[in-house]
Amino acid sequence: MNEAQLRALVEGAAGAVVVLDDDGNVVAASAAARDADPGEVLTLYAGEPPTAYQELRAGFTAAVSHELRTPLARLLALLESVELPEADVSELVEAARQEVQQIRELIDDVLFLGELETGRGVVSLGATEAMPILEDIAEQLAERAARAGMAIRVGGDPSIELPLRPRMIRVVAENLAENSLRYAGLGATFELELARRDGEVVLTAADNGAGVSDEDLPRLFERFYRADRARASRGTGLGLAIVKHVVTSAGGRVEANAREGGGLEIRVVFPGRYETRK
């Protein structure tokens, strides 16, 4: 595992983790480590990559196991309820189907994140015109957004290209949209905008919904992290972690900010060398 992969793995950890080099300098640190007491921080050394890697992977495996227990427990309870007198079998089967889908989505996200971390999931093979992909995603999610009482809009410069494969642009935009659909709330509007700002290419995903507390903002991109109000969601808890990994692997960065007046804004930023098409 190279340094970039190690840094991405550490920064996405839900726990307090710090990696030091042989001279005691910080190589990488998770967001949780910045606010944790020294005694709560797991300290690893980059000079021993196999050990660091195994400990991080063990922690990730434990987190996955924990996340799987909840839908599996609900699924078991639903199946047991089928045998009860006067049980609504069709309703229980539909609820069980939803739990199976939740498990499938979690496994798919874990496998995809694993591909990214090991370098098997190539994120960038040149630049791609992004607007047609964003418009297609908005169209596909329009019905679901309507059921959630939300609106989806896409705008900006249609000539802008992003340094990502088409599939990866779709992964990023879909996860940003899914996050808003789950948490923004009734009556909110979600917008995807492509623009050039201060010499950089920016994809902005913003909503005017419930927003995120100041203490939750720095941890939004950690694996499996959920704010208190979001813990009942059926999301996998990996969507924004995947967004961050894809973007940083392509040389960009992600930023999360609370919007004035309420809502959440996530900015995907790439260096200005990715010019609009001539």
RADA-V681970 format. One record per helix or strand of 3 or more residues. SS is the DSSP state (2 for helix, 1 for strand). FROM is the first residue (numbers start at 1). TO is the last residue. If there is no record, write none. Layout:
ss=<SS:SS>
from=<FROM:FROM>
to=<TO:TO>
//
This chain:
ss=<2:1:1:2:2:1:2:2:2:1:2:1:1:2:2:2:1:1>
from=<3:17:26:31:38:42:46:89:131:151:166:189:200:214:228:239:253:264>
to=<11:20:29:35:40:45:81:118:147:156:183:197:207:217:230:249:258:270>
//
